[in-house]
Amino acid sequence: MSATRAAVAAAQRIVVKIGSSSLTTATDGLDSARLARLVDTVAARVAAGTEVVLVSSGAIAAGLAPLGLVRRPKDLATQQAAASVGQQALAHAYAESFSRYDLTVGQVLLTAEDVVRRGHYRNAHRTLHRLLRLGVVPVVNENDTVATSEIRFGDNDRLAALVSHLVGADALVLLSDVDALYDGDPRNGDASAVREVSGKQDMVGVRAGSTGASGVGTGGMASKVQAARVACSSGIPVLLTSADLADRALGPADVGTAFAATGARLSARRFWLAYAAGASGRLWLDEGAVAAVVDRRRSLLAAGVTAVEGEFHGGDVVELVGPAGTVVARGVVAYDAGEFPELMGRSSFELPPEQRREVVHADDLVPRR
């Protein structure tokens, strides 16, 4: 067994994400038998001494059948209506099923706003940690009833990666309708499973689909790979497999695809900067500034800025972009966008004293891995 799989099997705090297609169907709504099997597996892991946070999709899909809808709606208002009906059914089903093991569940509904805004991020962190200390199984979902297209996570895979860091998880398990990551479409019969991913070299030639095929979910394999990258880059190993193999995933971890942790665990603030906070604009840098920011971990100075995009204010998060157009870092900018025409390309001694501070201080800057 690889060290990654051993780490997942031994994790004392684990986040488990389950997709809509593994819990629901477009015609019949919530599948109570599937949900009960998942709860059986999670309860067994809890009984073994592990703290588990469950990130569950399925609210919108669970609301389709009661509303007489045959497929996931495309308009936001109907999605929100379906979520309102389905979220209640989903929460009740989890509470009832976990009660068979005398386990209490706590529903935690989040929007992207709750992790983009620093104060909301701290509140979510505090709530989840308190639930775990009380012996509760938190069931997390995006708050689809009020989320708008502008403030959505996009899919619960990304949400699961963010929650993994938020709770200080030792591992993340992504349960889907596919048993592993493949180097092509497994439905074609000529694709091979990728069992271990230890770095970018193991992803060469891998083509991950961008959408699901079930008709009830929003995430495809591409979103799961991206979620794994986010978690792994902050020190959290990931196991990806199908919901049908959940007992093995949460047991010996000998199934699916294991993604090794590739970076050190970030502080809550640095993780928020890197992955959770929304970027309000972009600063384009010259090669010298990229080297200083990324390689030497120095503060960004005005002399290295070549262009500005977006409308932002001092204290907002911005992306730092190299000459080739690649995002190389994110950080908290010290100036408003309108101030940059007087700053760009000028060394500190050329600026008045009140403008000689760093554009982005090294303490407020996180290079992209």
N, C-alpha and C positions, 0 to 999 in steps of 0.2 A: 504493500500500500504506500502511495506517495505521502510525503509530509503534509501536503495540502489536505488530502482526504483524512489523514489522522487528526489534523487540526479541526476539521469540521465534526468528526465523530466525537472529539473530546470537548467541544465548545461548551462553556458554562452558560453563555447567553447567546441565543441564536435568533435571527429573524427569518421567518418563513413566508415567502410570497406565493400566493395561489392565484392563478388566472381565471378569468370568467369562463373560458371554455372548459375548465376542469370542474366547475361547480354548477353550470347552468347549460340549458339548451335554448335556442331561439323559439322553439315551439312549446316547450313544457315549463320553462322558467327554472327555478331553483330545484336541483336534484338532491333530495334529502339523503339518499343513500351515499352519493359521492361525498357530501359534506360530512356525514357521520364517519366515513372511513378516514377522512382527513383528521377529524377530531380524535378518533381512536389513536392515530399515530402521534399527534401532538401531545395528547394526554400521557401517552407512554413515555415520551421524552421528558415531560415535566415530572412524572413520577420518578424518573431516574436522576432528578436533581438539576435539570437544566431550566433556566428561565427562557420562555419563548414569547416572542412578539409575532403575531400573525398579521401580515399585510394582505388583505383579501379584496380582490376585485369581485364584481358580480352584482353590484347594486342596480345598475341600469338594466343588465340582463335579467335579473330577478323580477324586475317590474314589467317586462315586456308581455308575458302571458296574462297577468291580471288585467292589463290595459288592452288586451286584444291585438297587440302588435306582433307582427311575424318576423321583424328584423330590427336591428338597432337603428333608431331614428337618426337622421343627419342634422336636423335643426336643434339648436340649443335648448329651446323651451321644452320640447318634447323629451329630450334627454333628461332635463332637470325634473320633469314630471315623473318619468319612469324611475329615476333615482329616488324620488321622494317615496314612491310606493315600494320599490325594491329594497331600499336600505332598511326599512322597518322589518320586512320579511327576513332579510339576511341576518340582522342583529338578533331577532327572536330565535331563528334557527340555531345560531351559534350558542346562545345562552342556554337553550333547551338541551342541546347535544352535550355541551361541556358539563352541564349539571349532572349527567350520568356518572361523572368522575368527581363530583363535589368541587368542581372548579368554577370560579367566578370569572366572567369576562367583562371587560370594560371597552366600550366603543369609543374610538378616537377618530374623529373626522377632521381631515386637514385639507386646506387649499394651498396652492403654491405660495400665497401671501404669508402663510404661517411659517415658511422657512426662508422666504426672501427678506422679510422684515426681521431685523435682528432681535427686537423685543419679542415678537411672536415665536421666533426660533427658541429663545430661552424658555418661554412658557411651555412649549411642546416638550422640550427636553425635561423640564421639571415634572410635568404631568406623567410622562411615560416612566421615568425613573421611580416616581412614587408608586405607581400602579404595580410595578415589578416588586418593589419592596413589600407591598401588601399582599403578595402572592396571587395577584390577578393576572390573567392572560389578556393583554391588550389586543384588540382587533382593530387594525388601522385601515382606513380606506380614504380615498379622496372624497371630499365633500361635493359630490357631483350636483347636489340640489342647488347650490349657490355658486359653484365655480363657473366662470365664464371662459370663453375661448382665449382671452388675454391672460388669464391667471391659472391655467391648468398645468399640471405636471406633464400631461401628454399621455402617460400610461403609468400603471402602478409599479412597473419595474424600476423606473427612476425613483419613485417614491420609496420603494423598498431599500434602495441603495442609500438614500438620504437618511431614512429611519435607522438603518444599521449603524451609521456613524452617530446619529443622535443619541442612541441608547448605549453606545459603546459595545456593540455586539462582537463576539468572537468569530462569527461566521454568518454568512447569508446563504440560504437555500432558495433557489428559484424553481418553482414547480409549474410545469406547462403541460401541453399536450404532445410534446416531442421528448423522446427519452434522452437526447443528448444534442450537442452542437455537431452539425455535419458540415463537410466541406462543400456541399451543394444541396440541392433539394432532395431529401430522402425519398420523396414520392416517385422520383424518377428511377430509383433502383440502382443507380451507379454512384451514389455518394457514400463516403466513409465517415464514421463517427470520429470526432476529435476528442480523445479521452482526457488529455492533460494540456493545459495552457499555462505556460510559465512565463511568457513574454510575447512581445509583438511577433517574434519569428514564428511562433506556432500558429499565428492567424494568417500567414501568407497563403493566398489562394482560397481562403474561406469566403464563401458568398452567403451572407445571412439575409434572409427575406425581411422586408420592412413592414409587412402587415400580416395579421393573423388570417386564418382560413375558416374559422368557425362561424363567423357572422355575428358573434356576440362580444368579442373583445376588441381592443384597440392596439395592443402591442404585438409585434412579431419577434422573430429571433434577433433582428438587429437591435431592438430596444433592450433585449436581455443581455446581449454582448456589451452594449454601452453601459448598462447598469453594473455589470460585472467589472468593467474597466474602472468605473467610479469607485466601487467598493474596494477593489484590489489595490488601486493606487493610494488608498489611505489605510492600507494594512489589514484589510478584512478579506479572508479567503471566501470563495464562492463555489457552490455546487449547483449545477443546472441539470435537471432531469424532469421526467414526467410525473404528474400527480399519481399515476398508477404505481409508481415506484417510491412513493413517499416513505414507506416503512423502511426501505433500504437507505434512502437518502438521510433520514433522521436516525438511522441505526449505524451500521458499519460504514456508511458513505462510500460504498463500493460500486456505485452506478453513475451514469451520466457523465458530464464533463466537469472536471475540477479546474478552477482558475486560481492560480497561486497569488498570494499577496505580493505585490511588486514594490510597494513603498512603505514608508514608516507611517504610523498612525498620526494624523494631524490633530492639532488642537481644535476645539469646537469652532473657534473664531476663524482659523485658517481654512478649515473645511468649508465653513459657510462662505467664505470669500471665493474659494475655488469652484464650488459646485452648486451651492444653494442660492446665493444671492443673484438677483437679476441684474444684468449689465445695462447701464443707461446710455452708454456710448463707447467709442473706440478712440484710442490714441495710436497713431502709426509711428514706429520707431525706426531709426537707422541701425545699421549693423552693429555699431559700437554700443549703442544703448541696449540692444538685445543681448550682447555678450555680457554687459555689466549686470543686467537684471537677471538673466537666466543662469549664466555660468558663475558669476562672482557674487550673486545675491545682493547687489547694491541697490540703493534707492534710484528711482528714475529722476533725472534732472531735465530741465527745460531744453537744454542743448540737444538732447537726443530725440526730441519730438519733431516729426516732419509733417504731420497732418492730424486733423481732428474730425471725428464724425459724431453726430448726435447732439442732443441738448441735455446737458447735465449740470449739476451744481457740485461745489466742494462738499465732500462727504459721501458722494455717490460711488457705486462700484462701476468700473470701466474695464473693458478688455484692452490689453496691450498687444499690438499686431506688428509683426516683423515686415520687412520689405517685400517678402513673397506673399503676404496676405494671410499668413498663419498666425493664429492666436498663440502667443508665447507665455502670457501671464494674465492675471486679473488682480486688481487692487483698488484701494480707496483713493480717489483723486482729491487733491488739495485745492484745486481751482475750478471755477465755473468755465464752461465751454467758451463763453464769450471773452475770456481773458487770454486765451491762447494765442491769438494773432500777435500780441505784443511779447509773448514768451518764447515761441517756437524757435529753436535753433540758436538761442542766445545763451552764452555761458553766464554763470552766476555773477561774475564781477561786472558784467554789462547791464545787469538789472538793478533797479532801485532796491534798497534794503528790505522793503516789505514784500518783495517778490523773489527773494533768494532762497526760500524754503523749497524742499523737494516737491516735485510734481506728484510722485507717489512714494511714500516712505517705505523702506525695506520691511519694516514691521507690519505694514498694511498691504503687502504684495505677496502673491503666491504664484510661482512659475507653474505652467501646465506641463504635466508629465506625458 
